[in-house]
Amino acid sequence: MVGIGVGLAAGLAALGAAIGNGLIVANYLQSVARQPEMEGKLRTTMFIGAGLVEGLAIVAIVIAFMLVGKV
């Protein structure tokens, strides 16, 4: 039963990160299409945001696997 919860938590964390990264990249492309001269600054901001989203997903997955031994 614990394995199902861990799998569900890890899967939802990965799904949330995928959706978040998709939104970040989509908005980046839309912004660059509107203002090409801002591409450098927007790219830096996009990579920072994508890194934060991925970091949050990794933390959620680690916490989910840490809970395996607690229950």
Order of alpha helices (4+ residues) and beta strands (2+ residues): alpha-alpha
